[in-house]
Amino acid sequence: MLQKLKSFLSVKVSPVNQRRVKAFQRNRRAVISLKLFLIVFGLSLFSELICNDKPLILKYNNEIYFPVLKTYTDADFGGDFPTPADYKDKYLIDNIEKNGWMIWPLLPFSFNTVDYGLTTPTPSAPSRRHWLGTDDEGRDIIARILYGIRLSVIFAFLLTVISSAIGIAAGAIQGYFGGKTDLFMQRILEIWEALPQLFVLIIVASIFTPTFFSLLVILIFFSWMSLTGVVRAEFLRTRNFEFVQAARALGVSNWRIMYRHILPNAIIATITFVPFIMSGAIVSLTALDFLGFGLPYDYPSLGDLVRQGKDNLQAPWIGISIFIVLSVLLTLLIFIGEGVRDAFDARKNR
């Protein structure tokens, strides 16, 4: 089986790409950063199994329930009301333990769980109950960080992919056709880049309540130009090469030439920017949440923790925790980007 896998990879991966992969693997800093980033993001994907105010599994009256996956009512466990079960309620806990058992996550708090059992004023200092303390509303900081990392990385990934696709398409059209098409689109880009992004976001936030997808669409409008210039320059350079002229002479359509012959060369020049664009997207979302123009209150937000760290200087554990998280997360992405950039650099891969 292993031999078949190796033969498959050797067929599908070209020698040039194999050389790039080996060059990336030789960069220990980039490889370690990639592994750490995948571990952190992988843990955040299972946030509900690590930090949750619902049991993972419980047994009641010889039946197995999965509260973390399905919502059950108070009446399902001997209560009187058809409302969602509150697994922190002492009566419900005693009733379940008399007739079964519960298995809780590592941290029995979700990102929006307010701990009413605190004996100290909020924000409370780190303790056995809350390892990194709580914010000024009594919510666990570790839970908010873990859920916030997942939200920020997914948001940044979607923003990077969609905006890069739009920017690459626009740059390809500009560079390949040139002439009036290039001049017209270049003037549009200059006007679009001159728009005050923050003011537009403030206006939109004052009219509509931003959501995950609406904020994603708004940021795409202003971030799709990040790769346009690089792709445009690559297409302008490549469109007069002999193999492109030969393809035109054979009657190959313009779109096929752009997609099959020129775009692969442009992708090499742009893929090295992707980790940097992704780190910039995380910073943008964090900054908007910090200023109050980002995601609503009911979303786990790293920017909200930054704001709380500023507003609660008497609770340094909030600011220190979110500073370390953002610094490490962005540093890992930068190191990964540098490794990819060096792997695609032909001068360093001889």
VEXSETOR-147106 format. One line per field, with one value per residue (C-alpha): x, y, z; residue in one letter. Coordinates in nm, 2 decimals, padded with zeros to 4 digits. Each point is the difference from the previous one (the first is absolute). Example, Ala and Ser with C-alpha at 12.3 -4.5 7.8 and 13.67 -1.06 7.14 Angstrom:
BEGIN
X [01.23/00.14]
Y [-00.45/00.34]
Z [00.78/-00.07]
pase [a/s]
REM end
This chain:
BEGIN
X [00.00/00.28/00.18/-00.32/-00.03/00.36/-00.05/-00.32/00.17/00.30/-00.24/-00.22/00.27/00.24/00.37/-00.01/-00.27/00.19/00.30/-00.21/-00.15/00.35/00.12/-00.29/00.08/00.36/-00.13/-00.04/-00.16/-00.27/-00.07/-00.02/-00.23/-00.22/-00.03/-00.08/-00.26/-00.17/-00.01/-00.15/-00.25/-00.08/-00.07/-00.22/-00.21/-00.10/-00.07/-00.35/00.17/00.26/-00.19/-00.38/-00.26/-00.18/00.11/00.16/-00.19/-00.26/-00.19/-00.35/-00.25/00.22/00.00/00.30/-00.02/00.24/-00.08/00.30/-00.16/-00.37/-00.21/-00.21/-00.27/-00.03/-00.29/00.22/00.19/-00.28/-00.07/-00.33/00.07/00.04/00.28/00.36/00.17/00.23/00.28/00.13/-00.33/00.05/-00.34/00.07/00.35/-00.12/-00.28/00.23/00.26/-00.26/-00.11/00.32/00.33/00.15/00.34/00.10/00.25/00.34/-00.13/-00.37/-00.05/-00.08/00.10/-00.32/-00.05/-00.03/00.13/-00.25/00.19/00.30/00.09/00.21/-00.10/00.05/00.23/00.13/00.36/00.13/-00.09/-00.07/-00.35/00.11/00.36/00.05/-00.27/-00.32/-00.09/-00.20/-00.33/00.11/00.08/00.29/00.30/00.14/-00.34/-00.03/00.35/-00.05/-00.33/00.14/00.30/-00.23/-00.22/00.29/00.19/-00.31/-00.10/00.36/00.02/-00.33/00.10/00.34/-00.14/-00.28/00.18/00.31/-00.22/-00.16/00.33/00.17/-00.28/00.01/00.38/-00.01/-00.25/00.20/00.34/-00.11/-00.21/00.19/-00.07/-00.33/-00.12/00.31/-00.03/-00.38/00.04/00.31/-00.20/-00.28/00.26/00.14/-00.34/-00.09/00.32/-00.07/-00.33/00.02/-00.05/-00.06/-00.26/-00.19/00.00/-00.12/-00.29/-00.09/00.02/-00.23/-00.26/00.02/00.11/00.31/00.00/00.27/-00.09/-00.10/00.34/00.17/-00.16/00.09/00.36/00.02/-00.10/00.32/00.25/-00.03/00.26/00.29/00.11/-00.12/00.33/00.22/-00.22/-00.03/00.38/00.04/-00.25/00.15/00.34/-00.12/-00.26/00.26/00.21/00.04/-00.21/-00.29/00.03/00.02/-00.32/-00.17/00.12/-00.15/-00.34/-00.01/-00.25/00.12/-00.17/00.16/00.34/-00.05/-00.11/00.23/00.32/00.04/-00.19/00.23/00.29/-00.19/-00.12/00.37/00.05/-00.32/-00.02/00.29/-00.22/-00.29/00.12/00.08/-00.35/-00.15/00.18/-00.11/-00.36/00.02/00.14/-00.28/-00.27/00.16/00.03/-00.36/-00.12/00.22/-00.15/-00.36/-00.07/00.06/-00.20/-00.30/00.02/-00.11/00.31/00.33/00.24/00.37/-00.05/-00.25/00.27/00.24/-00.26/-00.06/00.37/00.02/-00.31/00.11/00.36/-00.05/-00.04/00.33/-00.07/-00.25/00.24/00.30/-00.20/-00.13/00.33/00.18/-00.27/00.00/00.38/00.05/-00.27/00.12/00.36/-00.07/-00.18/00.29/00.26/-00.21/-00.02/00.37/00.06/-00.24/00.17/00.34/-00.12/-00.13/00.31/00.20/00.32/-00.01/-00.11/00.29]
Y [00.00/00.24/-00.08/00.08/00.33/00.10/-00.09/00.21/00.30/-00.04/00.00/00.29/00.23/00.15/00.00/00.38/-00.02/-00.28/00.22/00.28/-00.23/-00.12/00.36/00.08/-00.30/00.12/00.32/-00.13/00.32/-00.01/-00.37/00.04/00.30/-00.19/-00.29/00.23/00.19/-00.32/-00.12/00.32/00.03/-00.38/00.05/00.30/-00.21/-00.22/00.29/-00.15/-00.32/00.19/00.30/-00.03/00.05/-00.32/-00.35/-00.20/-00.32/-00.07/-00.31/00.05/-00.29/-00.24/00.22/00.18/00.37/00.23/00.35/00.15/-00.11/00.03/00.23/-00.17/00.15/00.02/-00.25/-00.27/-00.03/00.02/00.37/00.18/00.24/-00.06/00.25/-00.09/-00.18/00.20/-00.25/00.24/-00.01/-00.19/-00.17/-00.13/-00.12/-00.19/-00.16/-00.11/-00.14/-00.20/-00.17/00.00/00.19/00.28/00.06/00.36/00.17/00.10/00.35/00.02/00.34/00.12/00.33/00.17/-00.18/00.25/-00.17/00.10/-00.21/00.24/00.11/00.29/00.31/-00.01/00.00/-00.28/-00.10/-00.34/-00.29/-00.38/00.08/00.24/-00.06/00.34/00.18/00.16/00.32/00.28/-00.20/-00.32/-00.20/-00.24/00.15/-00.33/-00.09/00.34/-00.03/-00.35/00.08/00.34/-00.17/-00.22/00.29/00.22/-00.26/-00.12/00.37/00.08/-00.31/00.07/00.37/-00.10/-00.26/00.21/00.33/-00.17/-00.17/00.33/00.18/-00.26/00.00/00.39/00.01/-00.28/00.20/00.32/-00.15/-00.23/00.24/00.32/00.32/00.17/-00.29/00.04/00.38/-00.01/-00.26/00.17/00.33/-00.20/-00.16/00.34/00.14/-00.31/00.01/00.36/-00.08/00.04/-00.35/00.08/00.27/-00.24/-00.26/00.25/00.10/-00.36/-00.10/00.29/-00.11/-00.38/-00.23/-00.17/-00.37/-00.25/-00.01/00.37/00.10/-00.25/00.15/00.36/-00.09/-00.19/00.33/00.17/-00.29/-00.16/00.24/-00.15/-00.24/00.19/00.19/-00.31/-00.20/00.29/00.03/-00.37/-00.01/00.31/-00.17/-00.34/00.09/00.06/-00.31/-00.24/-00.28/00.24/00.13/-00.36/-00.08/00.30/-00.11/-00.35/00.16/-00.05/00.23/00.29/-00.14/-00.34/00.16/00.21/-00.30/-00.28/00.18/00.33/-00.04/-00.28/00.23/00.28/-00.23/-00.07/00.38/00.04/-00.30/00.13/00.29/-00.21/-00.05/00.37/00.09/-00.25/00.16/00.34/-00.12/-00.12/00.34/00.18/-00.21/00.05/00.38/00.03/-00.19/00.21/00.32/-00.13/-00.02/-00.37/-00.31/00.02/-00.06/-00.36/-00.11/-00.11/00.27/00.05/00.37/00.02/-00.15/00.27/00.26/-00.15/-00.01/00.37/00.08/-00.22/00.09/-00.12/-00.35/-00.05/-00.37/00.10/00.23/-00.24/-00.30/00.15/00.17/-00.34/-00.17/00.26/00.03/-00.37/-00.05/00.28/-00.10/-00.36/00.12/00.24/-00.28/-00.23/00.27/00.05/-00.37/-00.02/00.31/-00.15/-00.34/00.17/00.21/-00.16/00.16/-00.18/-00.33/-00.07]
Z [00.00/00.09/-00.33/-00.19/00.18/-00.08/-00.37/-00.01/00.15/-00.23/-00.30/00.11/00.14/-00.25/00.07/00.03/00.27/00.17/00.02/00.15/00.26/00.10/00.02/00.23/00.22/00.03/00.16/00.36/00.12/-00.26/00.05/00.38/-00.05/-00.24/00.25/00.29/-00.20/-00.11/00.36/00.13/-00.28/00.03/00.38/-00.08/-00.24/00.29/00.24/00.09/00.12/00.21/00.13/00.04/00.27/-00.11/00.08/-00.28/00.08/00.27/00.10/00.14/00.07/-00.20/-00.31/-00.15/-00.08/-00.19/00.12/-00.18/-00.33/00.07/00.21/00.26/00.22/00.38/-00.01/-00.16/00.32/00.25/00.00/-00.04/-00.29/-00.38/-00.01/-00.09/00.29/00.22/00.10/00.26/00.19/00.33/-00.01/-00.35/00.09/00.31/-00.20/-00.28/00.25/00.18/-00.32/-00.20/-00.05/-00.20/-00.18/-00.02/-00.23/00.12/00.07/00.09/-00.15/-00.35/-00.15/00.11/00.34/00.29/00.32/00.27/00.25/00.03/00.35/-00.12/-00.20/-00.37/-00.17/00.22/00.02/-00.13/00.22/-00.01/-00.12/-00.27/-00.11/-00.16/00.20/-00.13/-00.18/00.15/-00.06/00.16/-00.32/-00.02/-00.19/-00.12/-00.15/-00.17/-00.14/-00.14/-00.17/-00.11/-00.17/-00.20/-00.10/-00.10/-00.20/-00.19/-00.07/-00.11/-00.22/-00.18/-00.04/-00.14/-00.24/-00.14/-00.02/-00.16/-00.26/-00.10/00.01/-00.22/-00.25/-00.03/-00.03/-00.26/-00.22/00.04/-00.08/-00.29/-00.20/00.09/-00.19/00.08/00.21/00.22/00.02/00.08/00.28/00.14/00.04/00.18/00.23/00.09/00.08/00.20/00.20/00.09/00.17/00.38/00.11/00.37/-00.07/-00.23/00.27/00.26/-00.23/-00.07/00.37/00.09/-00.25/00.03/00.28/-00.14/-00.01/-00.09/-00.37/-00.05/00.16/-00.23/-00.31/00.11/00.06/-00.33/-00.18/00.14/00.01/-00.35/-00.14/00.20/-00.27/-00.31/-00.06/00.03/-00.24/-00.25/-00.01/-00.06/-00.28/-00.16/00.01/-00.13/-00.26/-00.27/00.06/-00.29/00.14/00.04/-00.35/-00.13/00.19/-00.16/-00.35/00.06/00.07/00.37/00.17/00.22/00.31/-00.05/-00.05/00.32/00.20/-00.13/-00.10/00.19/00.32/00.14/-00.02/00.17/00.28/00.09/00.05/00.21/00.22/00.21/00.10/00.13/00.36/00.03/-00.13/00.25/00.29/-00.12/-00.01/00.36/00.10/-00.18/00.17/00.34/-00.06/-00.11/00.30/00.23/-00.14/00.03/-00.38/-00.03/00.09/00.24/00.37/-00.02/-00.20/00.16/-00.09/00.05/-00.05/00.28/00.24/-00.12/00.08/00.35/00.06/-00.07/00.22/00.29/00.07/00.35/-00.14/-00.20/-00.07/-00.27/-00.19/00.04/-00.11/-00.32/-00.08/00.02/-00.21/-00.28/00.00/-00.03/-00.26/-00.23/00.05/-00.11/-00.31/-00.08/00.04/-00.22/-00.26/00.00/-00.04/-00.30/-00.15/00.03/-00.14/-00.31/-00.05/-00.28/00.11/00.33/-00.15/-00.23]
pase [m/l/q/k/l/k/s/f/l/s/v/k/v/s/p/v/n/q/r/r/v/k/a/f/q/r/n/r/r/a/v/i/s/l/k/l/f/l/i/v/f/g/l/s/l/f/s/e/l/i/c/n/d/k/p/l/i/l/k/y/n/n/e/i/y/f/p/v/l/k/t/y/t/d/a/d/f/g/g/d/f/p/t/p/a/d/y/k/d/k/y/l/i/d/n/i/e/k/n/g/w/m/i/w/p/l/l/p/f/s/f/n/t/v/d/y/g/l/t/t/p/t/p/s/a/p/s/r/r/h/w/l/g/t/d/d/e/g/r/d/i/i/a/r/i/l/y/g/i/r/l/s/v/i/f/a/f/l/l/t/v/i/s/s/a/i/g/i/a/a/g/a/i/q/g/y/f/g/g/k/t/d/l/f/m/q/r/i/l/e/i/w/e/a/l/p/q/l/f/v/l/i/i/v/a/s/i/f/t/p/t/f/f/s/l/l/v/i/l/i/f/f/s/w/m/s/l/t/g/v/v/r/a/e/f/l/r/t/r/n/f/e/f/v/q/a/a/r/a/l/g/v/s/n/w/r/i/m/y/r/h/i/l/p/n/a/i/i/a/t/i/t/f/v/p/f/i/m/s/g/a/i/v/s/l/t/a/l/d/f/l/g/f/g/l/p/y/d/y/p/s/l/g/d/l/v/r/q/g/k/d/n/l/q/a/p/w/i/g/i/s/i/f/i/v/l/s/v/l/l/t/l/l/i/f/i/g/e/g/v/r/d/a/f/d/a/r/k/n/r]
REM end
